[in-house]
Amino acid sequence: MANTYTQLYTQFVFSVKGKANLIKESFRDELEKVMCGIVSSHHCKTYAIYCNPDHTHIFVGMNPTIAPAKPMEQVKSGSSKWLNAKKYLPGKFAWQDGYGAFTYSKSHIDAVVKYILNQPEHHKKQSFKGEYLLLLKKFEIEFDERYLFEYYD
């Protein structure tokens, strides 16, 4: 029987719903571990993750049998349920609908990992909106501004 051999690396970007800066440093590490566990449960590999106060970047080596929407649906719903159960925040936490997915070749892994892990420094110079629009343009993704994330600049 033939095997399947792939190199599928995707950076996912998604945003907090309804209010800016809800992800606090006090629980960021725990939240990232929960998300990585969900990614692993789909037989995918997390290369880097960073939960900013208002959005998250996660870089994943994808399992070729899993559509990208499946782990993202589970990461977002599972992490929301976890945060709400922990009661780290007043009110109900949720992610905005949708996400960005940007694919890379193996030769880009180190650069993407460094970029994601350097998010705190990066966002001292650039807003999330600016960053996201730049990614969409860099990857030549057509978009309608009416359907982008709610931003909190």
C-alpha positions in Angstrom: 0.0 0.0 0.0 1.3 3.5 -0.9 1.8 6.1 1.8 1.0 9.8 1.7 3.9 12.2 2.1 3.2 15.9 2.6 4.6 19.2 3.8 1.7 21.3 4.8 2.5 24.3 7.0 -0.2 26.8 7.8 -0.3 30.0 9.9 -3.8 30.7 11.3 -4.8 34.1 12.6 -8.0 34.8 14.5 -9.4 37.5 16.7 -11.2 38.0 20.0 -14.9 38.9 19.7 -16.6 41.9 21.1 -13.9 43.6 23.1 -10.2 44.4 22.9 -7.4 42.9 24.9 -9.2 40.1 26.7 -6.4 37.6 26.7 -4.3 38.4 29.8 -0.7 37.5 30.5 -1.8 35.7 33.7 -3.5 32.9 31.7 -1.9 33.2 28.3 0.5 30.2 28.7 -2.3 28.0 29.9 -4.6 29.0 27.0 -1.8 28.3 24.5 -1.3 24.8 26.0 -5.0 24.1 25.7 -4.9 25.2 22.0 -1.8 23.1 21.3 -3.5 20.1 22.8 -6.5 20.5 20.6 -4.2 20.8 17.5 -2.3 17.6 18.6 -5.6 15.7 19.0 -6.1 16.2 15.2 -2.7 14.6 14.6 -1.3 18.0 13.6 1.9 19.7 15.0 2.1 23.2 16.5 5.4 24.9 15.6 4.6 28.2 17.2 1.7 29.9 19.0 1.2 33.3 20.5 -2.0 34.6 22.0 -1.9 38.4 21.9 -4.4 40.3 24.0 -6.8 40.7 21.0 -5.8 38.0 18.5 -3.9 34.7 18.1 -1.3 33.3 15.7 -0.8 29.6 15.5 1.6 27.9 13.0 0.7 24.3 12.4 2.1 21.3 10.4 -1.1 19.9 9.0 -2.2 16.3 8.8 -3.2 15.7 5.1 -6.4 13.9 6.1 -7.7 16.9 8.0 -9.3 20.0 6.4 -7.9 23.2 7.9 -11.4 24.3 9.1 -11.7 21.3 11.4 -8.8 22.0 13.8 -9.6 25.8 13.7 -13.2 25.1 14.6 -12.1 22.9 17.5 -9.3 25.3 18.7 -11.7 28.2 18.8 -14.6 26.5 20.4 -12.5 24.4 22.8 -10.5 27.4 24.0 -13.6 29.5 24.4 -15.2 26.7 26.5 -12.1 26.3 28.5 -11.8 30.1 29.2 -15.4 30.4 30.1 -15.2 27.4 32.5 -12.1 28.9 34.2 -13.9 32.2 34.7 -10.7 34.2 34.1 -12.8 36.9 32.5 -16.1 38.6 33.4 -18.8 37.7 31.0 -18.7 35.2 28.2 -15.5 34.9 26.0 -15.7 34.1 22.3 -13.6 34.4 19.2 -14.8 36.4 16.1 -16.1 34.3 13.2 -13.6 33.3 10.6 -9.8 33.2 10.5 -6.9 33.8 8.1 -4.9 30.8 6.9 -1.6 31.4 5.2 0.5 28.5 3.9 4.3 28.3 3.8 7.0 26.0 2.5 9.4 24.1 4.7 12.2 26.6 4.1 10.0 29.3 5.8 9.4 27.4 9.1 12.2 29.2 11.1 11.2 32.6 9.9 7.5 32.1 10.7 8.2 30.6 14.1 10.4 33.7 15.0 7.7 36.0 13.6 5.0 34.5 15.8 7.1 34.3 19.0 8.2 37.9 18.5 4.5 39.2 18.5 4.9 41.4 21.5 7.7 43.4 19.9 6.1 43.3 16.5 2.9 44.9 17.9 4.8 47.8 19.5 5.3 49.0 15.9 2.2 47.7 14.0 -1.5 47.3 14.8 -3.3 44.0 14.4 -5.3 45.5 11.6 -2.2 46.7 9.7 -0.6 43.3 10.2 -3.6 41.3 9.0 -4.1 43.5 5.9 -0.4 43.1 5.1 -0.8 39.3 5.3 -3.8 39.3 3.0 -2.0 41.5 0.5 1.3 39.6 0.7 -0.5 36.3 0.0 -2.6 38.0 -2.7 -5.9 37.1 -1.1 -8.9 39.0 -2.4 -11.1 40.3 0.4 -14.0 42.6 1.2 -13.3 45.0 4.0 -16.9 44.7 5.2 -16.1 41.1 6.2 -12.8 41.5 8.0 -12.4 41.3 11.7 -13.7 44.0 14.1 -10.5 45.8 15.0 -9.6 47.7 18.2 -6.9 50.2 17.2 
